[in-house]
Amino acid sequence: MLNGKKSVLVINGPNLNLLGTREPQIYGHETLADVEASGKKQAESLNAAIDFMQSNWEGAIIDRIHAARTDGTDGIVINPGGFTHTSVAIRDALLGVEIPFVELHVSNVHSREPWRHHSYFSDKAKAIIVG
Ligand SMILES: O=C1C[C@@](O)(C(=O)O)C[C@@H](O)[C@@H]1O
């Protein structure tokens, strides 16, 4: 809780800073700023606090997750980008802080290359949003 409000942390991993220009046929035309603005609006309508971070660095994402343990974060929404399919370390960070998380992907990873079907997060996520 943050100032009496439920608090959500939204983490976007590598290459998601390029949303809007990156392979728009897969990821669409909305920028990360657009996505964050609509998340902010949604949080306001729910009287919740929201914070956003994006990084292309695995360690920076892990450090932010660790900080969430003591900054009042109640839940995390994470799009780990390419780290979805590789990162035991980000998985361990999420499990280590014991904050419930939702896994989110802009594209439907299950309709793409077979190696995108495996996620290090899905079995521990409270919910999964794809596509
Ligand atoms: O970077 C990304 C974005 C992604 O997480 C998505 O949002 O659809 C899917 C991943 O496979 C990919 O590496």
The ligand as an SDF file (V2000), in Angstrom:
LIG
                    3D

 13 13  0  0  0  0  0  0  0  0999 V2000
   10.4270   -8.7740  -26.5910 O   0  0  0  0  0  0  0  0  0  0  0  0
    9.4900   -9.5480  -26.6930 C   0  0  0  0  0  0  0  0  0  0  0  0
    8.1270   -9.0780  -26.4720 C   0  0  0  0  0  0  0  0  0  0  0  0
    7.1560  -10.0940  -25.9060 C   0  0  0  0  0  0  0  0  0  0  0  0
    7.3490  -10.2030  -24.5050 O   0  0  0  0  0  0  0  0  0  0  0  0
    5.7320   -9.5340  -26.1320 C   0  0  0  0  0  0  0  0  0  0  0  0
    5.3710   -8.5770  -25.4560 O   0  0  0  0  0  0  0  0  0  0  0  0
    4.9960  -10.0340  -26.9990 O   0  0  0  0  0  0  0  0  0  0  0  0
    7.3490  -11.4590  -26.5310 C   0  0  0  0  0  0  0  0  0  0  0  0
    8.7860  -11.9280  -26.4240 C   0  0  0  0  0  0  0  0  0  0  0  0
    8.9510  -13.2040  -27.0230 O   0  0  0  0  0  0  0  0  0  0  0  0
    9.6990  -10.9470  -27.1270 C   0  0  0  0  0  0  0  0  0  0  0  0
   11.0510  -11.3440  -26.9900 O   0  0  0  0  0  0  0  0  0  0  0  0
  1  2  2  0
  2  3  1  0
  2 12  1  0
  3  4  1  0
  4  5  1  0
  4  6  1  0
  4  9  1  0
  6  7  2  0
  6  8  1  0
  9 10  1  0
 10 11  1  0
 10 12  1  0
 12 13  1  0
M  END
$$$$
